[in-house]
Amino acid sequence: MDEFAGSNPIYRFGEFELEAGRRILRTCPANEVVTLTPRAFDLLLEFLRRPQEPIAKAQLMEALWPEYVVEDNNLDRAVSTLRRALGDHDGEHRYIKTIHRRGYQFTMPVSIVTGAAARAALEQPVDGAPQPKREPTHIALGIGIALVLATALAIFAPWNTNTRSASPAVAASAGSGMLAVRFFGCEGDDESQSLAGALTTLLEQRFSAIPGLAVLAPGAAWSARNVEESAAAFGARMHAKFVLGGEAARSGPQLHLSVTLTDATRDRVLWSQEFDRPIADVGAVREEITAHVADALGIAPQAGAPAAQAPVDLDVHQLYWQAERLMTAGASPADARKAIALFTRTTALDPRFARGYLGIGRALIYGYDLQPPTLSAVARSEVGVQALAAIDRALELDPALGEAWVAKARLVSDPEQAARMYRRGLQLKPNYTEGAMYFSDFLMGGFRAADAIDVLEGARRFEPGAPLLLWLQAEALMAARSDVDGSERLLRKVLEMDGGKDIATVPLALLLQHQRGRFAEAMRLFQDRPASTFVRASMALLYLDMDELQAAIDVWNAADPPPGFQLMLVSQYRRDPSQAAQLARALFAASRADMYGMAAPAIRDEAVATGDYAAAIAVLEPAHASRPGPDAPVALDYNFSIAFAHVLILSGQRERGRSLARSVLVRLDADEIGRPAHWFARQRAQLFAMLGEDDEALDELAADQRLNHWSRWWYTGEVDPVFAHLHGDPRFVALVASARRQRAAQRALYQQMIRRGDVRVPGTERGK
């Protein structure tokens, strides 16, 4: 605990000053920010809180990895990374002393700035301090995995799966079996469908409110409502031990209902009954069903719970169901507006209907997500305020409404507050798998992929056959651990599921391309998907990886208009730095930050060819000034920073360039902890080469090939100017020859696949 917890303590030691609350380390008196990864910052903070005190390795590992079991070498690597950031050279250890086989000791005296001095330090500007972008909401999911999540949720997770109420964690009740509330059968028009949906929802909500009873996620339980199959077959397919289902009909003021509870594992009916009651008695009927099912399962029905006491207006619930149906996959902004009107009507009929207000808030969020990016900030703010007000009203009426806590988490700006809300919502609604997906995406956005894996594992208990959950877990495994085997296994499993090709084909192809070097198989997968701009760019790179230049050009020409990204790659392959740089400059002019890592080397290559480094710096410097901070996605920052550091060194700004290169090495070392050794070998090799450490660079390049990271080796071995001085080195020559042999082998395999008809001839890909 900091001595001045809550007051943003400032620690001073040696030539550094650390501001704990704002998580900034800077030099004194130059006031320059030192880049640290989150883990390195936490480690330094632990040392500063206990200066000149020996700290056992176990204590440090528990502080840095409180929820995981890690090995000593993870800590040793983190200490090495921190030493490098503080400027310690090998064996120097001015700040951190190693206590053999025991731990570490921070040896530098530490002082804490307090009072007016602290306030003055807080008010002074920090040169180069990272300014993380803080949007007022978490509504827009962003790019990459989040963008695919938004699309995939529309495909696999109908919006109407948010109909659950409070439910604690799963216990051992009912023989540790899962209960599936199957969508009730009905015959007739939309009115009959809404009746069946409302009754199914009411029962699912009620059973979810029983402590210790695990209820299958409704999105899974209702997905096969039109499939004729037995309860036993349904339970086996859904991994549910118990299945509750039946038929529903309405005749004027009368409700006709038949309900059956089946032990699906034994194909045995545990209880069955028919009800013919007035519509006004639907709440009492629900409680009778609950009591019978609870008795059959040997659990307490919790008759005194708020969910059991709340009055039920079937007309309101049917109206609510109709609104939900408007918000299923492919809903338009007009659908969202209609849904808001219906949700609003439910609250007019029953002002205490919490889910109606939740529906309003979620429909506003959904409509916001569909708005074009030109929507003004004021309009966005107004939407957020309206949605938050509706969701707050829902929580005021029902604080145990887990889905509302998740919805609110997407609207708050404070990440820690949002995380608490996500966790609270999922504790109340552990079978709210859609909420788990949003939470996992939030965690991935905060670079907490390991936590995202845990969330997804928990969600899969309630929807074990959900392809989207498996896909998200595969993505999280790669982000957190670079677990290629685990990710590939999950992605191949998704491909075997209904609709799995829609979300797993491209990620698996990319994995085979970049982490396996299996270009021919990756091409077969890419050709199985509609040729979007991204797919075309990936296919063009694949063709170049197999030395199929004309095929790459054909893919580029097939688009209308041809995207510049693909042509930039082709230009690099053709050794045309001028054209590649021209296209790269267009990406910078358009502020395509997601492409900076690919475009910056093209700018650098032209500068090397022409000697005009000032022009390159004029393009790269502004992007560097606005680049993501230390907590930003590494894919958007490493390659850009490496190219920029090289330009600085070549332009004569040697010390600045070398300093940037060393800071990137620090981040690479830290980010590699928990991943396969040498995972960032190619980036590290570039940095070592520009720092004059050629033996280390060659070692890293050899390790890169051992990992089967073969993609773009034509650029690394034959184009990248950072390695130009190594072209005559026998080790480098051998590595280039190995890369060529690998490309030739994949090209031959691809030609065999063409002859067998497994893939199409280049230039005939889908979407041409």
C-alpha angles and dihedrals in degrees: 000000000000115000090236100034112185094021098084097247119218118215122201123197133155108325094338142085124198122200105202101194096049091035094230128147116193139168123252129261094356091062092216118154117241113214113237131172116236091254093049090048091052091049092050091048090053089053093047092052090055106032120182089006121120109240121198118235091238091057093050093047091049090051095047100037104026096162100039140062110234133172128247093255090065089061093042090053091048091051090049090051092050092048090054091050090052091051098253113152125209111301094000100100098172092163109025123042122199115228103205113252091343113069143270140301129207101223102184118096113251129206129189120223112223142172120005092353091058092048091050091050091051092052097050118097118251115223110230094357111163111254106200114209111248114193116198091239143026090222099110108063095208126212139324116017092005093054092051089046091058091052095042093049088057090052102041108018112053111212092240093072090092094091102113135113136204117320128160124221120301115276133184096269120129090026091299088290126147119238118217118199100206121210108267118247120242141165128220140032135342090286090062091047091052090049091053091045094049093049093046090050093048092052095044091050091049096050092045087060092062111099114238096016113117111213121194115244107269092227087066098036094051099039093090098043092130096044116105106224137128123265089247093054091044092050092049092050092047096041090239123142095199128039125195116193144133148141130292134196137163128213112184107294093351128093119207115197135168117189132187131186113202132189094223095192091061098027088233129140109234097182139354134177142162124224129200106179141142114276089241089065095059092112091054091047090053091053092049090053090047092051093049094047092045090051092050091050095043097241135121114260093215092226092177095057118116090245089060095046099047113107116246124221105186092197090058092049092049090051089049090051091052090053091050092052088060090059099057125115114321096017113167129218087259089055089051091052091050090049092051089054091052094045089050089052091055090056090049091053092044114017090191095055099119096187091058090062090045088053091053091051094047093046089052089052091048092049090048091053089056095051118110117255090251090073106125121250090240092056090047091050092050091051091051092049092049093047092047092050091053093047092047089053089052091052092046089057096039116016089180093063099119096187090058092056090053091048091050091049088061090057104048123090100211107089094205092050090047091051091052091050092049091051093047092050093051093045088056092041109026091167092056093109094170088059089050089055092053090047092049090050089050090051092048089052088054091049093249096126093150090060089047089057091056092050092050092047089055092048093051090064088069098040106022095168098050110127093199092058091050091048092050091049090051090053091047092051090056094045095047104034109003085238098175095173094049094045093048091049092053094044092052089050090052090052089060092057128086108276092002093125089067093067108017105046099075096041090050091048090051091049091051090047100048106024103031106030089226096139099163094055091045090053091053090055094046091051088056092065133067108272104249120173091264093048091049091051091050091048091050090053090047091053090050089049086059093043090248097140097163091050090052089051091048091054090050093049092049092071122083106240099014109237116241094225093069093045090051089059092046090049091053091050090050090051092244103139093168095061092040091052092047090057091043092054089054089057091052091046089053090050091238093168090172088065099044093097091057097038100047095068089053090054089048093048092055090049090053090049095048102028089231100131094156090067091050092049090049088061099038101039097069091047090050091051091055097036120131115275129245093289094052126114107285093218090065096047117031101065093042093050092047092053092045092049089052092051091050092052093047092046093058098261087115102156094045091049094047090048091053090047092052092048090053089051088054091054093046092052092050096044091051093062108113093016129096112289114270092015090148093038097133094051091045090050091055091051094047090049093054090045090054096249096128099163090056090047092053091047090054093048090052090050089050090059092046087059089054092242093151102145114118093006086135085068097041095048102035111019112027106102093206088076097039093107090056097055091102095045110110093223092052092046090053092050092051090050091051091052091050091051091051092051091048092051092051091046090053091049090049091052089051090052090052091052091050091048093243091126134021126254112268111271095032097081118141115278096031 
